[in-house]
């Protein structure tokens, strides 16, 4: 997202005060507020995954698996 913001409809990004989080504006998709709300609503589900679990195998694949599982139809299986 940082390297190719146009792929994600990001029109502008900046580092928030404190220097550890980027904020953004976009012309399609979720606004930062909607993204924070979705994260908040799904935090319990996301925390159920350790950085490495037998179900997900190597921790390097965890984030990819979470993206797959975040699809609403997949999430209903848990």
C-alpha positions as CSV (number, residue, x, y, z in Angstrom):
1,X,0.0,0.0,0.0
2,X,2.9,2.3,0.8
3,X,4.8,1.6,-2.4
4,X,1.8,1.6,-4.8
5,X,-1.0,3.7,-3.2
6,X,-2.8,4.0,-6.5
7,X,-3.6,0.3,-6.5
8,X,-5.6,0.9,-3.3
9,X,-7.3,4.2,-4.4
10,X,-5.1,6.1,-1.9
11,X,-4.9,9.7,-3.0
12,X,-2.8,11.0,-0.1
13,X,-1.0,9.6,2.9
14,X,0.9,11.1,5.9
15,X,2.6,10.1,9.1
16,X,0.5,10.8,12.1
17,X,2.1,12.8,15.0
18,X,4.2,10.5,17.0
19,X,5.7,8.9,13.9
20,X,4.5,5.3,14.0
21,X,1.2,5.2,12.1
22,X,0.2,6.4,8.6
23,X,-3.1,7.9,7.8
24,X,-4.6,8.3,4.4
25,X,-7.3,9.7,2.1
26,X,-8.9,7.5,-0.6
27,X,-11.3,7.9,-3.5
28,X,-12.8,4.4,-3.1
29,X,-12.9,1.6,-0.6
30,X,-12.9,2.1,3.2
31,X,-12.1,5.4,4.8
32,X,-9.6,5.3,7.7
33,X,-12.6,5.6,10.1
34,X,-14.4,2.6,8.5
35,X,-11.1,0.6,8.6
36,X,-10.6,1.3,12.3
37,X,-14.3,0.4,13.0
38,X,-13.9,-2.9,11.1
39,X,-10.7,-3.7,13.0
40,X,-12.4,-2.9,16.3
41,X,-15.4,-5.1,15.5
42,X,-13.2,-8.0,14.5
43,X,-10.4,-7.7,17.1
44,X,-11.6,-10.7,19.1
45,X,-11.5,-12.9,16.0
46,X,-8.1,-11.6,15.0
47,X,-6.6,-12.2,18.5
48,X,-7.7,-15.8,18.3
49,X,-4.7,-16.4,16.0
50,X,-1.3,-16.6,17.5
51,X,1.7,-15.6,15.4
52,X,2.3,-19.2,14.7
53,X,-0.3,-22.0,15.1
54,X,-0.5,-25.6,13.8
55,X,-3.5,-24.6,11.7
56,X,-1.7,-21.8,9.9
57,X,1.8,-23.3,9.9
58,X,4.7,-21.0,9.4
59,X,4.1,-17.5,10.9
60,X,5.0,-15.9,7.6
61,X,1.7,-17.2,6.1
62,X,-0.4,-15.9,9.1
63,X,-1.2,-12.5,7.5
64,X,-2.2,-14.1,4.2
65,X,-4.4,-16.6,6.0
66,X,-6.1,-13.8,8.0
67,X,-6.9,-12.0,4.8
68,X,-8.6,-15.1,3.5
69,X,-10.4,-15.8,6.7
70,X,-11.5,-12.2,7.0
71,X,-13.9,-12.8,4.1
72,X,-17.3,-12.9,5.7
73,X,-18.3,-16.3,4.4
74,X,-15.1,-17.9,5.7
75,X,-15.4,-16.2,9.0
76,X,-18.8,-17.8,9.6
77,X,-17.1,-21.2,9.8
78,X,-15.4,-20.3,13.1
